[in-house]
């Protein structure tokens, strides 16, 4: 089960009502399909428990949109870009407000940070496992 599926299982929409609008799996699947590539098997993800962990995981996914806004500039014309272009600055600001409001205690912040680190680790492991990746 991938990160988005794990967030669905954790009822992310109860903590962030626009969660389903933030999902990007279909954009990634579409871009890969247009390039003639197969969609990889979802990475194994530890289930998220509670609002703080859900918000920490979503923070990573939403933050990647900011990186996408930079990366898209280097994608040659003619290549699909829907995954990288699916950002919304207003959605990021709204998420930042939710994080500030709901992760105000040290325990909740630490829980969110651990979940965020686990999502970063999932992506790092997937990148290292990709054929041709640098395995230093």
N, C-alpha and C positions, 0 to 999 in steps of 0.2 A: 504494500500500500504506500503510495507516494505521499508527499507532504500535504497537498491539497486534499487528498482522500482522508488522511489522518485528521485534518482540520474539520472536514465534513463529519467524520465519526465523533469528533469532540463537540459537535453542535456549535461550530464557530458563529453561525448566523445569530445565535442567541446573544452573543457578546458583541458582535459587529453586524448589524442588520443588513448591510450591503455586501456581505462576504461573497455571495454568489456573483455579484457584478465584478468583483476583484479577481476572480479566478482567471488563470491564464493557460491552463492545460490545453484548451481547444485552440488557442492561438499558436502555441508551440506545435501541436499536432498538425495544424494546417501548414505551417511553414515547412516542417520536415517533409510532409507529403508533397508539397510543391517542389521540393528539392530532390524527391525520389528516395528519401531516407525513411527508414522504419522508426516508429516510436519505440524508445527503449522500455524495457520492463521497469515498472516503478521501483524506486529504492525502498529498502526496508526502513520504516520510521517508527520510533517508539511512540506509542499513543500519547497524546496531549491530555493532561488532566487539569481541568479548571481554567478559569478565565485568564489568569496571568500567563499560563503556558500558551494558551491559544493566542493571546495578544503578542507574546514574544515571537512566536512562529510567524504570525502575519507581518510583524515588523520586518523580518528578513525578506519575505516575499515582496512586500511593498517597497522596501529599500532597493531591491534589485531593479525595480522600474526606473529609479533615478539613474542607475548605471546604464540601463537600456537607452535612456535618452542621450547619453554620451556615446555609447557604442554604435547606435544607429547611423551616426554621421560617417562611420567608416565602412558601412555596408555598401558594396557596389550596387549601382542601379541594376534592376532586373532580378535581384534576389529578394525573396520574401522578407518582410519586415514586421509582420503583424505582432509577433511576440515582443519585439523591442519597442514597438510604437504604442503599446497599450497602456501608457501612463496617463495619469490625471493628477495634476498638481493639487487640485482642490481635495481629492481623495487622500493624498498624503497629509495635507494639513489637518483634515478631519481625523485621521488616524493619530497624528501627533497629539491632538487635543484629548482623544480618548486615552492614550497612553499616559499623558500627564495626569489626567483625572483618576484613572483606575489603578495605576501602579505607583501610588504615592507612598506606600509603606515599604520599608526595606525588604521585608519578607516577600511581598508581591513582586517587587522589582527584581530581586534575586531569582525568583522562580521564572519570571519572564526572560531574564538574561540566560539562565540555563537552557531554556527551551530554544532561544535564539541560537545559542552556541551549538545545540544539537542539530538544528537545521543547517547551519553553516557546515557542520561536519558531514551531513548527508550529501550536500552538494560537492564538498571537497572529495569525498570518497567516490562519488559518481564520476567526477572529472578525472580522477586518477585511474579509474577502471576503464575509461574510454580508450578504445584502440588508438595507439599512436600518442597517447598522453606521455608527458615526461614523467618517468618513474624514479626520480632521484631519491 
